[in-house]
Structure formats: C-alpha cells, structure tokens
C-alpha cells in the first residue's frame, strides 16, 4: 500500500504511519529509495519521522542530493523540515551538504516574504519632483480646486522609505521543544533573522538559561547564524524569565522608540523566576506559541503577549510561518 501511494499518488499520507512503523529497517530503506526515484519529498519527510536513520542512508547519495536540490528550485518548504529530522543521523559530509541546502531553502523563503512588502514603510509628504513615482492625490486635488490649475509646486509628493526595525528574537531550545516544535521555532527565527539582516536585531537561545547567539549591537554573518540555528539542540529546562531579561537588556542598547521582542516557545515554564514579571519591560512583546497538550503553556503564552502589549500567534505547521511573520513584522 505504501509503495502504491509513493508511486501513484505522489504522497505518503500519515494514515499509513502505523503500517510503516511495523516495517523493518531494510523495508524502510527500500521505501525511501522509491520515494527518491519518484521525487516524493513528502513521503521522505513522513518516513524520516518514523525512522530517520533509514531515510538518511537512502539520501546519502548523489540521487538524494539531486532530489533535494530540485525541490528547492520548486520552492518546497519541506527541505528544512527534512534536514531537522535527519541531521543527527547523517554523516559529517552529508550533514554539511543538506544543511547548506536547508539554508538555501530558508533564504528563498525569506526573499519571498520580502517580496510581499513585509518590511513596512515610512511615508513623508514632500515637495514633488519629476522623478517621483507617487504623489498624494487628495492634497494635490485640493490645491487644484483652489487655483483651477497645477504647477509642480502644487503637487504633493510622497517620499517612501523602508522603516528600519529593531528587535530581539528569543528561541526556546529546552527539552520540551521536541520534534516539530523545534523545527518550526528554529525556522521562524532563521527566516526572521535573514529578513532583518540590515537592521538592528539580536538572537537569544534559551533552555535552563539564556545564551545570546547574536548581540543586537554586533554584526554577524547571517549564513553562519542560520547554520547555528539549524544545528541547535533541545535540552534542559525552560527558563523563559532569563530569556526575557537578556532580551530586554539587548533592546536597551539601541536608542530608538520603536523596538520589540518575539518570544518563540511552547510556554511550559519550569525553571527560574515567573516570566510575567519581565514581559512588561518590553516596548512590545509578541509571542509565537508552539502546539502543546498542556493548557498552562498556552495560557502562559497568551498572558505574556498581553503583558508585553503584543500579540499571541499559534504556530501549527511550517506553512503558517509566512502568514505569522507578515502579521508580526507589518505591525511593528
């Protein structure tokens, strides 16, 4: 049945997950090779969720690399997800290769986001010049109605400039952030970091304590930063308060009025001081919550965003990332 799905329908539905779990290693390698042959990346992701070692072995060949490279050219969003599932099972050589391909996929996603006008604009009304592409129709019309004719001095030009952003990203890498949680959380961080590469931004990874991966007032290679995020491991307790303290300190280094923080977590705080005590120190604090069965985690995320004067967004799947980032970055 799985072979038929991979060959004919071009996908491997999760309804067959239990069936695949009963298969031995050799059978899973065979199915992985079949998915490569039929260019079925979704099947590989689902199989990797069951047995990453079998899929890693099948992909560790020129055909596997070629398939992933092809899917990037088709703008497949599942390439980084596949890397996260396989990264601990790949040899050093192929881990480097597939990490690079995952990075390329993230960069392409970032460029698509930028193309949607995600940055926001500062618009000023100025004296019109012939080279300007836009002008204020309403005010110009009022000038015309007063004089019944127009000169260049009567046209009100619009000078549009991209608004510079100042923000800090705080990514939960604690032990509760397993499986798809850390995949989606890390991808949000990586895409946002690339998007803000010309702005003032900081990145903090946190579990039992917070670690400043990129200080807000220091330059860093965006590519190296994305690689570090892609290789972040889950471990330790969840100390949200330390992340907020360090995030607030990073923002204090930049003397601008409009600045914000994005906290990416499942909200299962179990170490350190109450995070509610620090959320209000942010000018704006948005929270991206990851799915959790513990209602206290969702409640904490909602409460922190409210105290920080921001918004709470729940991230269910990778495909939600563009929509959420559009809303966050356009509102800041």
C-alpha positions, 0 to 999 in steps of 0.5 A: 500500500505504501509503495502504491501511494509513493508511486501513484499518488505522489504522497505518503499520507500519515494514515499509513504511519502505523503500517510503516512503523511495523516495517523493518529497517531494510523495508524502510530503506527500500521505501525511501529509495522509491520515494527518491526515484519518484521525487516524493519529498513528502513521503521522505519527510513522513518516513524520516519521522518514523525512522530517520536513520533509514531515510538518511542512508537512502539520501546519502547519495548523489540521487538524494542530493539531486532530489533535494536540490530540485525541490528547492528550485520548486520552492518546497518548504519541506527541505528544512523540515527534512534536514531537522529530522535527519541531521543527527543521523547523517554523516559529517559530509552529508550533514554539511551538504543538506544543511547548506541546502536547508539554508538555501531553502530558508533564504528563498523563503525569506526573499519571498516574504520580502517580496510581499512588502513585509518590511513596512514603510515610512511615508513623508509628504514632500515637495514633488519632483519629476522623478517621483513615482507617487504623489498624494492625490487628495492634497494635490486635488485640493490645491487644484480646486483652489487655483483651477490649475497645477504647477509642480509646486502644487503637487504633493509628493510622497517620499517612501522609505523602508522603516528600519526595525529593531528587535530581539528574537528569543528561541526556546531550545529546552527539552520540551521543544521536541520534534516539530516544535523545534523545527518550526521555532528554529525556522521562524527565527532563521527566516526572521533573522535573514529578513532583518539582516540590515537592521538592528536585531539580536538572537537569544537561545534559551533552555535552563538559561539564556545564551545570546547567539547574536548581540543586537549591537554586533554584526554577524554573518547571517549564513553562519547564524542560520547554520547555528540555528539549524544545528541547535539542540533541545535540552534542559529546562525552560527558563523563559524569565532569563530569556526575557531579561537578556532580551530586554537588556539587548533592546536597551542598547539601541536608542530608538522608540520603536523596538520589540521582542518575539518570544518563540516557545511552547510556554511550559515554564519550569525553571527560574523566576515567573516570566510575567514579571519581565514581559512588561519591560518590553516596548512590545512583546509578541509571542509565537506559541508552539502546539502543546497538550498542556493548557498552562503553556498556552495560557502562559503564552497568551498572558505574556503577549498581553503583558508585553502589549503584543500579540499571541500567534499559534504556530501549527505547521511550517506553512503558517510561518509566512502568514505569522511573520507578515502579521508580526513584522507589518505591525511593528 
